[in-house]
Amino acid sequence: MSELLVAYARCSTDDQDLTAQREALIALGVTPERIYVDHGLTGTNRARPGLREATAACRTGDTLVVTKLDRLARSLPDARDIVDELTQRGIKLNIGGSVHDPTDPIGRLLFNVLAMIAEFEADLGRLRTREGMKVARAKGRLRGKQPKLKPAQEAHLVGLWQDGQHTSAELADLFGVARSTVYRAIKRAEATGTAATQRQSPGDMTMTVRGRPGQYKDTLHRLGP
């Protein structure tokens, strides 16, 4: 039985495109139906369905093909685990057209060097991300997660809850938020004891509540006790 070329491609985010990798793999002689992919998964995550399917499709004597080593692994321990599995099963590795036989000492050495470089690049990328976030935070551009409701909306929600005419599920649907958001708003109001004083008069209330258009339209302006 002839040896097969089985390929694996990966991109880290859903916004990235695999077209370039697919075209490069086809140029290396892989048929499109033997290209297995993972979309939106990082190279440090070993739980990758596409990688599992690719290695499972390889038999003794076959070759696993990737465009670059960092598409296969971004850490040295992970790369070593993968190459150990390939070695035990007698599968060769093709990285961008360069075939590495894991049973050959020199080939194994070169593979480890490439894995170290891939891990270094991944660490460098994470360092740059942390530095970028630090600079953005210092300039006030990174403010963290924003609250689901504005203060006036939260006060309105608590007021409706105190009236006793709506369940938490109805309030969540009315304001277009999760039920947990409703619970947290009520808990904050109970902790501060200021919910009643935060309720505004109809003339002062100008807000937009997310939800289905027209739903509870009369309720939005009924803020009196």
C-alpha positions as CSV (number, residue, x, y, z in Angstrom):
1,M,0.0,0.0,0.0
2,S,1.4,3.4,-1.0
3,E,2.4,6.0,1.6
4,L,-0.1,8.8,2.1
5,L,0.4,12.5,2.8
6,V,-2.0,13.7,5.6
7,A,-2.0,17.4,6.4
8,Y,-3.0,19.6,9.3
9,A,-3.8,23.3,9.3
10,R,-4.7,25.6,12.2
11,C,-5.5,29.2,13.0
12,S,-5.8,30.8,16.4
13,T,-8.9,32.9,16.0
14,D,-12.2,32.7,14.1
15,D,-11.3,35.8,12.2
16,Q,-8.3,34.3,10.5
17,D,-8.4,32.5,7.2
18,L,-7.0,29.0,6.4
19,T,-6.9,29.6,2.6
20,A,-3.2,30.3,2.5
21,Q,-2.4,27.2,4.5
22,R,-4.7,25.0,2.4
23,E,-3.1,26.3,-0.8
24,A,0.4,25.7,0.5
25,L,-0.4,22.1,1.6
26,I,-2.0,21.3,-1.8
27,A,1.2,22.6,-3.4
28,L,3.2,20.2,-1.2
29,G,1.2,17.3,-2.8
30,V,-1.6,16.8,-0.3
31,T,-5.1,16.2,-1.7
32,P,-7.8,18.6,-0.3
33,E,-9.8,15.7,1.3
34,R,-6.8,14.8,3.5
35,I,-6.4,18.2,5.0
36,Y,-7.6,18.4,8.6
37,V,-8.1,21.8,10.3
38,D,-8.7,23.4,13.6
39,H,-10.3,26.9,13.5
40,G,-10.1,29.2,16.5
41,L,-7.8,27.1,18.6
42,T,-4.3,28.0,19.8
43,G,-1.2,25.9,19.3
44,T,-0.8,25.6,23.1
45,N,-4.2,23.8,23.4
46,R,-3.6,20.1,22.8
47,A,-7.3,19.3,22.8
48,R,-7.7,19.9,19.1
49,P,-10.2,17.7,17.2
50,G,-8.6,18.4,13.8
51,L,-5.1,17.4,15.0
52,R,-6.5,14.3,16.6
53,E,-8.3,13.3,13.3
54,A,-5.1,14.0,11.3
55,T,-2.9,11.8,13.4
56,A,-5.6,9.1,13.5
57,A,-5.7,9.1,9.7
58,C,-1.9,8.5,9.5
59,R,-0.6,4.9,9.2
60,T,2.9,3.5,9.5
61,G,5.0,5.0,6.7
62,D,2.7,7.9,6.1
63,T,3.7,11.5,6.4
64,L,2.0,14.3,8.4
65,V,2.4,17.6,6.6
66,V,2.2,21.1,8.1
67,T,3.2,24.5,6.6
68,K,5.1,25.5,9.7
69,L,5.9,23.9,13.0
70,D,4.0,26.6,15.0
71,R,0.8,25.3,13.3
72,L,1.4,22.0,14.9
73,A,2.7,23.1,18.4
74,R,3.7,26.3,20.2
75,S,5.4,24.7,23.2
76,L,8.4,22.4,23.4
77,P,6.7,19.8,25.7
78,D,3.7,19.6,23.4
79,A,5.9,19.3,20.3
80,R,7.9,16.5,22.0
81,D,4.7,14.6,22.9
82,I,3.5,14.8,19.3
83,V,6.9,13.7,17.8
84,D,7.0,10.8,20.3
85,E,3.6,9.7,19.1
86,L,4.7,9.9,15.5
87,T,8.0,8.1,16.2
88,Q,6.2,5.2,18.0
89,R,3.8,4.8,15.0
90,G,6.5,5.2,12.3
91,I,5.1,8.4,10.9
92,K,7.3,11.0,9.2
93,L,6.8,14.8,9.6
94,N,6.9,17.2,6.7
95,I,7.3,20.9,7.7
96,G,6.9,23.2,4.8
97,G,8.5,20.7,2.4
98,S,11.3,19.6,4.6
99,V,10.8,16.0,5.7
100,H,11.9,15.1,9.3
101,D,12.3,11.5,10.1
102,P,11.7,11.3,13.9
103,T,13.6,8.0,14.1
104,D,16.8,9.7,12.8
105,P,18.9,11.4,15.5
106,I,19.7,14.4,13.4
107,G,16.2,14.8,12.3
108,R,15.0,14.6,15.9
109,L,17.6,17.3,16.9
110,L,16.4,19.6,14.2
111,F,12.8,19.1,15.2
112,N,13.7,20.0,18.8
113,V,15.5,23.2,17.7
114,L,12.4,24.2,15.7
115,A,10.1,23.5,18.6
116,M,12.2,25.7,20.9
117,I,12.0,28.5,18.3
118,A,8.2,28.1,18.1
119,E,7.9,28.2,21.9
120,F,10.1,31.3,22.0
121,E,8.0,33.1,19.4
122,A,4.8,32.2,21.3
123,D,6.3,33.6,24.6
124,L,7.5,36.7,22.8
125,G,3.9,37.2,21.4
126,R,2.4,36.9,24.8
127,L,5.0,39.4,26.2
128,R,4.1,41.9,23.5
129,T,0.4,41.5,24.3
130,R,0.9,42.1,28.0
131,E,3.1,45.2,27.3
132,G,0.5,46.5,24.8
133,M,-2.3,46.1,27.4
134,K,-0.2,47.8,30.1
135,V,0.4,50.8,27.8
136,A,-3.3,51.0,26.8
137,R,-4.4,50.8,30.5
138,A,-2.0,53.6,31.4
139,K,-3.5,55.8,28.7
140,G,-7.1,55.0,29.8
141,R,-7.9,53.0,26.7
142,L,-8.4,49.7,28.5
143,R,-11.1,50.0,31.1
144,G,-12.0,46.4,31.5
145,K,-15.5,44.9,31.2
146,Q,-18.2,47.4,31.1
147,P,-21.5,47.0,33.1
148,K,-24.5,45.5,31.3
149,L,-26.8,48.2,32.6
150,K,-26.4,52.0,33.1
151,P,-27.0,53.2,36.7
152,A,-30.4,54.6,35.8
153,Q,-31.4,51.3,34.1
154,E,-30.2,49.4,37.1
155,A,-32.2,51.6,39.5
156,H,-35.3,51.2,37.3
157,L,-34.9,47.4,37.4
158,V,-34.5,47.3,41.2
159,G,-37.6,49.6,41.5
160,L,-39.7,47.2,39.3
161,W,-38.4,44.3,41.4
162,Q,-39.5,46.0,44.6
163,D,-43.0,46.6,43.2
164,G,-43.4,42.8,43.2
165,Q,-45.1,42.7,39.8
166,H,-42.3,41.1,37.8
167,T,-40.3,38.0,38.2
168,S,-36.5,37.9,37.7
169,A,-37.0,36.1,34.4
170,E,-39.4,38.8,33.2
171,L,-37.0,41.6,34.2
172,A,-34.2,39.8,32.4
173,D,-36.3,39.6,29.2
174,L,-37.4,43.2,29.6
175,F,-33.9,44.7,29.9
176,G,-32.3,42.3,27.5
177,V,-29.8,40.8,30.1
178,A,-29.1,37.5,31.7
179,R,-30.9,36.6,34.9
180,S,-27.6,36.6,36.8
181,T,-27.3,40.3,35.9
182,V,-30.7,40.9,37.5
183,Y,-29.6,39.1,40.7
184,R,-26.4,41.1,40.9
185,A,-28.2,44.4,40.5
186,I,-30.7,43.5,43.3
187,K,-27.8,42.3,45.5
188,R,-25.9,45.5,45.0
189,A,-29.0,47.6,45.9
190,E,-29.6,45.5,49.0
191,A,-26.0,45.9,50.1
192,T,-26.0,49.7,49.7
193,G,-29.6,50.3,50.8
194,T,-29.9,53.1,48.3
195,A,-32.2,51.6,45.7
196,A,-35.3,53.5,46.7
197,T,-33.5,56.9,46.6
198,Q,-32.0,56.2,43.2
199,R,-35.4,55.9,41.5
200,Q,-36.1,58.9,39.4
201,S,-39.3,60.7,38.5
202,P,-40.8,60.2,35.0
203,G,-39.6,63.6,33.9
204,D,-36.0,62.8,34.8
205,M,-35.8,59.4,33.2
206,T,-34.3,59.2,29.7
207,M,-33.0,55.8,28.9
208,T,-33.2,53.1,26.3
209,V,-34.0,49.6,27.5
210,R,-32.8,46.7,25.4
211,G,-35.3,44.1,24.4
212,R,-38.0,43.5,21.9
213,P,-39.4,46.7,20.4
214,G,-42.5,48.0,22.1
215,Q,-42.3,45.4,24.9
216,Y,-43.5,46.8,28.2
217,K,-43.6,50.3,26.7
218,D,-46.0,51.5,29.4
219,T,-43.8,50.1,32.1
220,L,-40.7,52.0,31.2
221,H,-42.3,55.3,32.3
222,R,-44.1,54.1,35.4
223,L,-41.5,55.0,38.0
224,G,-43.6,56.2,40.8
225,P,-44.0,54.4,44.1
